[in-house]
Amino acid sequence: MSKVLAIDYGKKRCGFAISDEDQSIAFPLKTVDNQEIYQYIKNITENEKIEKFVIGLPRTNTNDLFNLENEIKLFIKKIKLDYPNLGIFREDERFTSSIAKLLIAKSDLKKTKRENKKLIDKISATIILQSFLKKL
C-alpha cells in the first residue's frame, strides 16, 4: 500500500505527518516555513509512496470557516496542479492545536521544547491524520 501525507496549514508554517503503508497509524514528520512548503512536499512525494494528501479544514465552534480557508484553497489548487494523480481530502481540524498542547504538556519534555510552536504544528498534523485514518 501507499502512505498518506497530512498537512496542518498555517499562515507562517505548516505541520506535516505521514501514515504507515497500511494507512492505520499517523507519525509526526516536521514543521516547515511556508516559503519551503512546496520543496518539502516534492521531496516527500519523491522519497515516499504518497497516495493522498489530507489537509486540515479550519472550522470554528459554530461550524463556520476561518479566513485562513481562502489561503488553503489556493494552496490546494497548486497541489492539484503539481500532483494531479494524488487524492486530496479535507479533515476537520477543530481543537487539534488545543489537543496537541495538552499532549505536549503531559510529556516529559523540558518547558522550552513544550512551548515550541513548531512541535504543536506537527502534532496537530498527526492528530488530523489519525482522525482521517480512523474513517478508512
N, C-alpha and C positions, 0 to 999 in steps of 0.2 A: 504494500500500500504506500500511499504518499502522505506527506505531512501537511498540516495547516499552520499558517502564519497569522498571528493576531497582532493588531496594531491599535494601541491606545493613542489616538491622535490628539495632540495638544497645540496650543498657539506657539510655543517655543521649542518643544521637543516631543518625541514620540517614544512610547514604550513598546517593546516587542516581546512576544512569547511564541513558542513553537510547540507543536504536538509531537508525540512519538509517531512511528509509522502506522500503528494500529488506530491512531486518532482517538485515544482514550485518556491520555494524560498530557497536561499542559506544563511546560517548563519556561521559566523566565529566561530571556536572552540578554537584551541590552536596551539602554535608552540612548537615543541619538538626537542631536540637534536637528531641527527641521531642514537646514540647508544641506544636510548629509543624508537625508532620508532616502532619496531615490538611488543613490550609490549603494547604500546599505541593503536596500531591497534587492537590487541587482545582484550583489554578492551572495545574499542568502539564497535567492532563487537559482543561482548557478551552482551553489555548493550543496543544496538540499533538494530533495524531491518534493517541492511545494505543489500542492494540488489546488489549494484555495486560500483566499485571504478572509479573515474575519476582522471587521473594523467596528470599533465601538460606536454606538448610537447614543449621543448625549441628550438625555431627557431630564426634565425637571420632575419634581414630586407630583406635579399636576399633569404630567404626560406631555407637556409642551417640549419643543426642541430648543436647545440653547442656540445662540447666534453662531457658535462655532460650527454648526452643521453646514453653513454655507461654504466655509473653507474645506470641510471634509468632503463635500460633494465635488469640489474642484479637484481635490486630491484623488478621489475615486475615479473621476473622469480620466486623469492622467494614467492611473494604474491600469484602467481598462484598455487604454491605447497601447501601453507598454507590454501588457500581458493578456492579450485577448483570449487565450485558451484557458486561463485560470478563473475559477469562480470567485465571486466577491459576495460576501454575506455580511449582514449587519447584526450586531448583538447589543441589546440594551446595556448601557454601562452605568446605570444609576447606582450610586453608593459604592462603586468599585474603589474609588480613592479612599473613602472612609474605611472600608473593609481592609484595604491594603495597609493603611496607617495602624489599624488595630492589630493586624497580624505582625507587623514590624515591631510595634510597641511590646508585644508579648515575646519577642525573640530575645536572644542573648546578645544582640549587637550592642556596641557602645553607642552612647547618645548621639555622637556626631554622625554615625552611619545611619541611625534610625531616623534622623531628620533630613537625610539626603533625598531631595525630591526626585532624583533620577531612579532611586530604588523604588519609590512609590509608583512611578510610571510603569516600570517593567512588571511589578507585582500586579498592578491594575490590569495590564495586558494579559497576564496569566489568568486572572480571575475571569476576564471577558472570555478568553479561550476555553477555560474549563466549563463555563456556563454553556457555551456553544456545543462543546463536545458531548455534554450530557444529553443533548437532544438528538444526537446522531443514532 
